[in-house]
Amino acid sequence: MSNLPKGWHYVPSSVECWKGWATADPEGPTVGDGFDLFRYQAGKGWRYHSQGSGYHCKDLGIDEPAPFCS
């Protein structure tokens, strides 16, 4: 997972997985905007991809609707 700043954590109930991708909402002392996106790679495990409030599936190489794509 990513290294969150002190005082921040992921809300366990916010974690959602979809075909080798996962999202999680960070929560901390200040108001955040968006969620963190992770991707699973065989042999490497889960890796942080980026943070955002929505993604275009084509930009991620995804050819079908995903719950985190706008």
N, C-alpha and C positions, 0 to 999 in steps of 0.2 A: 504494500500500500504506500501511499505518499506520506511524507513527513509533514504533519500538520503543525502549525505554530502552537506554542504553549497556550493552554486554555481552550483549544479546539478539539473536537472529536467528531466522529461520524455517528449520525443517528441510526442505530441498528434497524429500526423499522422502515427506514428510507431506502435501504439497499434493494435494488431490483436488477435481476440478471436477464440477459437476452442473448442467446447464440454466441457466447464467447465475449460478450460485452457486459459491463455492469455500471450502474450509477449509484452514487451515495451522496446524501446531503451533509455537508459539513456544518457544524454548529459551534458557535463560540461567543466571545464577549462583544463582538460587533455584528451588525446585520450583514449577511452575505447575500450575494445575488447568484443564483444558479446552483449547479451540482458538479461533482467531480465524475469524470468518465474514465473507466478502466477497460483494458483489453487483456484477454487471456491468450498467452502464447505457449504452445507445447514446449516443454523443457525449461521454460523460464517462469511460468506461473503468471499471476496477475501483475500488470504493470499500469501505472498511472498514465493516462493519455493526455487529458487536459481538463480545464474547467470552463463551464459555459452554462447558458440557460436554454440552449437548443442547438441542434446541429443539422446540417444538410447531409442526408444519407450518402449521396453521391460523393461528397468530399471525403467521406470515410471509407469509400469503396464498397458500400452496402447497396445492393440492388433491389431491396424490398423495404417496406415501411418498418421502422423500428420505433419503440415507444419514446426514445429520447430524440428523435429527429423531428424537425418542424417542416 
